[in-house]
Amino acid sequence: MKRGDRRAAPGNFAGVVAAYLGSDKFMRLAASTQGGYRRHLALAQSVLGNYTVDVIRPALVQAFLDGLADRPATQKHAQTALKALERWAIVRDLLPRQITLGTDAPGAHGGHKPWTEQQIATGIAHAAPHMSRVITLAANTGQRGSDLVRMRWSDIEMYDGRQGLNVTTKKVGLQLWIPLTLELSEALTSWQRHPGFILLKPNGQPFSRTQLSDAWTKERDTNPALALLAGCTLHGLRSTAIVRLRRAGVTTGLISSLVGLSEAMVNRYCRFAVQKDNAIAAVIQLDGTARGRNNDRHSRQS
């Protein structure tokens, strides 16, 4: 499919996108959601923008999504943004039909998988220093990239004999105090401190959320020493932090309070670990049953 002209014109899909981005509905979305939708709808416009509204249909949208198959997270988010636009546009007669009906974005079924401990160790040891710090901070706080880039040295506060980070989450405005793990506490003592933000680019300037994500993707995909981390996303470290707590026996309620997620979302983030833990439990039970049968057999034979 050839890329189309992204300029908005009456009656074409680019015009529908432009109308949605200028709508009150869009402006009421959280700033982070607006940013994501803008990026992914711009991608859609680059491919679908010139199609008229009487022509655009699920087959064309699916072709666009198929073109993002090598970027499953982007594919999923693009489909989500298109569905939001579709809901808004149909009831305003800006689209004559559903354009995402039946479309498939396989990335929507996977999610951001947690990193293994080996992957974390590899990233910390072999990534560029500024990205190594990102991995350490993310794996030990369980926070989103949009919150990692806003953490300042002045946010560290002592409470009840332990240091922690004060965080006001950008997405929902939740105020958290996150105790430092021993791993993070030891790491922070070795990081050079400058007034302002904890995470800095090599030029000493702070990251934006998109810059952080782009910097990680470039580092992961161009550093041969990080081959083990193929496909690992920074958001996967949010899952890692939650899974670590779950495997340490921390209750869902306490994890929810620590990382600022609902208990339902904590369970969702833990789904990979839960499946593996349940699988191990099943095999242990099976092995125990097999041993019991063997012992019975030997007893009868003796």
C-alpha positions in Angstrom: 0.0 0.0 0.0 1.5 3.4 -1.0 1.7 6.1 1.6 -0.8 8.8 1.1 -0.7 12.6 1.5 -1.5 13.5 5.1 -3.0 16.8 4.3 -6.6 17.1 5.4 -9.3 17.6 2.6 -13.1 17.5 2.8 -14.4 14.0 2.5 -11.1 12.1 3.0 -9.9 10.2 6.0 -7.2 12.8 6.8 -10.1 15.3 7.3 -11.8 12.9 9.7 -8.6 12.6 11.7 -8.1 16.3 11.8 -11.7 16.8 13.0 -11.2 14.3 15.8 -7.9 15.8 17.0 -9.6 19.2 17.2 -12.7 17.9 19.0 -13.8 18.5 22.6 -13.9 14.7 23.1 -10.2 14.5 22.2 -9.2 17.5 24.3 -10.8 15.9 27.4 -8.5 12.9 27.2 -5.5 12.7 29.5 -2.4 14.4 28.0 -0.5 11.1 27.8 -3.4 9.6 25.9 -3.6 12.5 23.5 0.1 12.2 22.8 -0.3 8.5 22.0 -3.3 8.9 19.8 -1.7 11.8 17.9 1.3 9.6 17.1 -0.6 6.6 16.0 -3.3 8.5 14.1 -0.4 10.3 12.2 0.8 6.8 11.2 -2.6 5.9 10.0 -2.9 9.2 8.1 0.4 8.6 6.3 -1.1 5.4 4.8 -4.9 6.0 4.7 -5.2 9.8 4.6 -6.1 10.1 1.0 -8.9 7.6 0.9 -12.3 9.1 0.8 -14.7 8.2 3.6 -17.0 6.3 1.3 -14.0 4.0 0.3 -12.2 3.5 3.6 -13.2 0.1 5.1 -11.9 -2.6 7.5 -9.8 -4.3 4.7 -7.8 -1.1 4.2 -7.3 -0.6 7.9 -6.2 -4.2 8.3 -3.6 -3.7 5.6 -2.3 -0.7 7.5 -2.2 -2.7 10.7 -0.5 -5.6 9.0 2.3 -3.2 8.0 3.0 -2.7 11.7 3.4 -6.4 12.4 7.0 -6.0 13.3 6.0 -3.5 16.0 3.3 -5.3 17.9 2.9 -2.7 20.6 2.6 0.1 18.0 0.1 -2.1 16.1 -2.0 -2.5 19.1 -2.0 1.2 20.0 -2.8 2.2 16.5 -5.8 -0.1 16.4 -7.0 1.4 19.8 -6.6 5.0 18.5 -8.5 4.1 15.3 -11.3 2.6 17.3 -11.6 5.7 19.5 -11.8 7.9 16.4 -14.3 5.5 14.8 -16.7 5.7 17.8 -16.5 9.5 17.8 -16.9 9.9 14.0 -19.7 7.5 13.2 -22.3 9.2 15.5 -21.4 12.5 13.8 -21.9 11.1 10.3 -18.2 11.7 9.5 -17.8 8.0 8.7 -20.5 5.9 7.0 -19.5 2.6 8.5 -17.2 1.0 11.1 -13.7 0.9 9.7 -12.1 -1.4 12.4 -14.8 -4.0 12.5 -13.1 -7.4 12.5 -9.6 -6.0 12.3 -6.9 -8.0 14.1 -3.8 -6.6 15.9 -2.0 -9.6 17.4 0.0 -7.3 19.5 -3.2 -6.7 21.5 -3.1 -10.3 22.8 0.5 -10.3 24.1 1.2 -7.2 26.1 4.5 -6.2 27.6 6.2 -9.3 28.9 8.3 -9.0 32.0 12.1 -9.2 31.6 13.9 -12.2 33.1 16.5 -11.6 35.8 19.2 -12.5 33.2 17.9 -9.9 30.8 17.9 -7.3 33.5 21.5 -8.2 34.5 22.5 -8.1 30.8 20.9 -4.7 30.2 22.4 -3.1 33.3 25.9 -4.5 32.5 26.1 -3.9 28.8 23.7 -1.0 27.9 25.1 2.5 27.6 25.4 4.0 31.1 22.4 6.4 30.7 20.2 3.5 29.6 21.6 1.2 32.3 20.3 3.6 34.9 16.9 3.6 33.2 16.7 -0.2 33.5 17.7 -0.1 37.2 15.2 2.6 38.1 12.3 1.0 36.1 12.9 -2.5 37.4 13.0 -1.3 41.0 10.1 1.2 41.1 7.6 -0.4 38.6 6.7 3.0 37.2 5.8 4.1 33.7 8.3 5.8 31.4 6.3 9.1 31.7 7.0 9.0 35.5 10.6 7.8 35.3 11.6 10.8 33.3 10.1 13.2 35.8 11.9 11.7 38.9 14.2 14.2 40.6 16.9 13.8 43.2 14.9 16.1 45.4 12.0 13.6 45.3 14.0 11.2 47.6 12.6 11.4 51.1 13.4 9.6 54.3 10.5 8.0 56.1 10.6 5.6 59.1 14.3 5.1 58.5 14.1 4.2 54.8 14.6 6.3 51.7 11.9 6.4 49.1 10.9 8.4 46.0 7.9 10.7 46.0 6.0 10.2 42.7 2.9 11.9 41.4 1.9 9.8 38.4 1.4 11.7 35.2 -1.4 9.5 33.9 -3.8 9.6 36.8 -2.2 12.1 39.2 -1.8 9.5 42.0 0.6 10.5 44.8 3.0 7.7 45.8 6.0 7.2 48.1 8.0 4.3 46.8 10.6 2.8 49.2 14.0 2.2 47.6 15.0 -1.5 47.2 18.5 -2.4 48.4 19.5 -2.8 44.7 18.3 0.7 43.8 19.6 2.3 47.0 23.1 1.0 46.3 22.9 2.0 42.6 21.9 5.6 43.4 25.0 6.0 45.6 27.2 5.4 42.6 25.3 7.7 40.2 26.6 11.2 39.6 24.1 13.7 41.1 23.2 16.9 39.3 20.5 19.3 40.4 17.2 18.3 38.8 16.3 15.0 37.1 17.7 11.6 37.9 17.7 10.3 34.4 19.6 12.4 31.8 20.6 12.0 28.2 24.3 11.8 27.4 24.2 15.6 26.7 23.0 16.2 30.2 19.5 17.1 29.2 16.4 15.4 30.6 14.3 13.0 28.5 10.8 13.3 27.4 8.7 10.1 27.5 8.9 9.5 23.8 12.6 10.3 23.7 13.2 7.7 26.4 11.3 5.1 24.5 13.1 5.9 21.3 16.5 5.9 23.0 15.9 2.5 24.4 14.7 1.0 21.1 17.8 2.4 19.4 20.1 1.1 22.1 18.5 -2.4 22.2 18.5 -2.8 18.4 22.0 -1.5 17.7 24.0 -2.8 20.6 25.2 -6.3 19.8 25.7 -7.1 23.5 22.0 -6.7 24.0 20.9 -9.5 21.6 19.3 -11.3 24.6 16.9 -8.4 25.0 15.4 -8.5 21.5 11.7 -7.4 21.9 12.1 -6.2 25.5 10.3 -2.9 26.1 10.8 -0.5 28.9 7.2 -1.0 29.9 8.0 -4.6 30.4 10.1 -3.6 33.4 6.9 -2.4 35.1 5.7 -6.0 34.8 9.1 -7.2 36.1 8.8 -5.1 39.2 5.3 -6.4 39.9 6.2 -10.0 39.2 9.2 -9.7 41.6 6.9 -8.6 44.4 4.4 -11.4 43.6 7.1 -14.1 43.6 8.4 -12.7 46.9 5.0 -13.5 48.4 3.7 -9.8 48.6 -0.1 -9.7 48.5 -1.9 -8.1 45.6 -3.2 -5.3 47.8 0.3 -4.3 49.0 1.6 -4.4 45.4 -1.3 -2.2 44.3 -0.4 0.4 47.0 3.3 0.3 46.1 3.1 0.7 42.3 -0.2 2.7 42.0 -2.2 0.1 40.1 -5.6 -1.4 40.8 -5.6 -4.9 42.1 -7.2 -6.1 38.8 -4.3 -4.5 36.9 -1.7 -6.0 39.2 -3.2 -9.4 38.4 -3.1 -8.6 34.7 0.5 -7.7 34.9 1.3 -10.9 36.8 -0.5 -13.1 34.3 2.7 -14.4 32.8 4.2 -15.2 36.2 1.0 -16.8 37.5 0.8 -19.1 34.5 4.4 -20.2 35.0 4.0 -20.6 38.8 0.8 -22.7 38.3 2.6 -24.8 35.6 5.4 -25.5 38.0 2.9 -26.4 40.8 1.2 -28.7 38.4 4.4 -30.5 37.5 5.5 -30.8 41.1 2.1 -32.4 41.9 2.5 -34.7 38.9 6.0 -35.7 40.0 4.8 -36.4 43.5 2.0 -38.6 42.2 4.5 -40.5 40.0 6.9 -41.0 42.9 3.9 -42.3 45.0 3.0 -44.8 42.3 6.6 -46.0 42.1 6.9 -46.4 45.8 3.7 -48.4 45.9 5.0 -50.6 43.1 8.2 -51.2 44.9 6.4 -52.0 48.1 4.2 -54.6 46.4 7.2 -56.2 44.7 9.1 -56.5 48.0 
